Amino acid sequence: MTVFSFTNWIANAPQWVQSCPEWFQNLIFQLYQTFIYQDRWKFFIDGLKITFIVTIGALILGVIIGLFIAIIRTAHDNYTNKKPPLILTIINSICKLYLTIIRGTPMMVQLLVMGFVIMVPKTDFATVICGIITLGINSGAYVAEIVRSGLMSINIGQTEAGRSLGFNYVQTMWHIIIPQAVKNILPALGNEMITLLKDTSLVSVIALRDVTKQTQNIISKTYQAYVPYISLAIIYLVIVILLTRLLSIFERRLRKSDH
């Protein structure tokens, strides 16, 4: 049976458990139901795998989209003394429209539209791809502003120096500006990764079996929400604390390299 009797379980429990207060016995029973019974801890492991896959995939896609948009918008803004080319103006307008739509609508709504209107995935793999694309598109809008701020923080003289050496705009950005900007934006990109990791909890709305969805599956079997949801919160908290710690170490090493 998926749900078994607390009375039968406590009757077969060790003596020290039977001598505990009832509230503590109930807590141990819920922990047993959530993690031990039928190896349900594997649900959390399987869910975490999907969570990390979606996070990493969406971050890579978001960085690619954000870098492209940031370069386009920076190139357009650099035309201060003359009118930019028409094609650049059109692409810049499309980028601004993209930023307005993505940043102006909730991520859950974007997931619902992508999962039930645009892609409508039929397999688990397609659902994972749907989650990665949706979160990547959403993240790209925020990464674009992070990257653009990093590019704009580099003195315009660096661009002029690159052009004086015979580089075109793309070569100047790739060889001179972007390498300097990366150091400035890495901490912000790390924070975006943490935010993205937490936002993956929303992909359960498209039936993607991440750690949040797997927790809900366990609740549907145990009819107990307290321990599963508290455990889920602790899992996210531990991961975020570890990532924050790693980012702090990385930032200190970056600061040392400046001296």
Stockholm file with secondary structure:
# STOCKHOLM 1.0

chainA/1-259         MTVFSFTNWIANAPQWVQSCPEWFQNLIFQLYQTFIYQDRWKFFIDGLKITFIVTIGALILGVIIGLFIAIIRTAHDNYTNKKPPLILTIINSICKLYLTIIRGTPMMVQLLVMGFVIMVPKTDFATVICGIITLGINSGAYVAEIVRSGLMSINIGQTEAGRSLGFNYVQTMWHIIIPQAVKNILPALGNEMITLLKDTSLVSVIALRDVTKQTQNIISKTYQAYVPYISLAIIYLVIVILLTRLLSIFERRLRKSDH
#=GR chainA/1-259 SS CCSCCHHHHHHTSCHHHHTSCHHHHHHHHHHIIIIIGGGTHHHHHHHHHHHHHHHHHHHHHHHHHHHHHHHHHHHHHTCCSSCCCHHHHHHHHHHHHHHHHHHHSCHHHHHHHIIIIICCCCSHHHHHHHHHHHHHHHHHHHHHHHHHHHHHTSCHHHHHHHHHTTCCHHHHIIIIIHHHHHHHHHHHHHHHHHHHHHHGGGGGGGTCCSHHHHHHHHHHHHCCCHHHHHHHHHHHHHHHHHHHHHHHHHHHHHHHHTC
#=GC SS_cons         CCSCCHHHHHHTSCHHHHTSCHHHHHHHHHHIIIIIGGGTHHHHHHHHHHHHHHHHHHHHHHHHHHHHHHHHHHHHHTCCSSCCCHHHHHHHHHHHHHHHHHHHSCHHHHHHHIIIIICCCCSHHHHHHHHHHHHHHHHHHHHHHHHHHHHHTSCHHHHHHHHHTTCCHHHHIIIIIHHHHHHHHHHHHHHHHHHHHHHGGGGGGGTCCSHHHHHHHHHHHHCCCHHHHHHHHHHHHHHHHHHHHHHHHHHHHHHHHTC
//
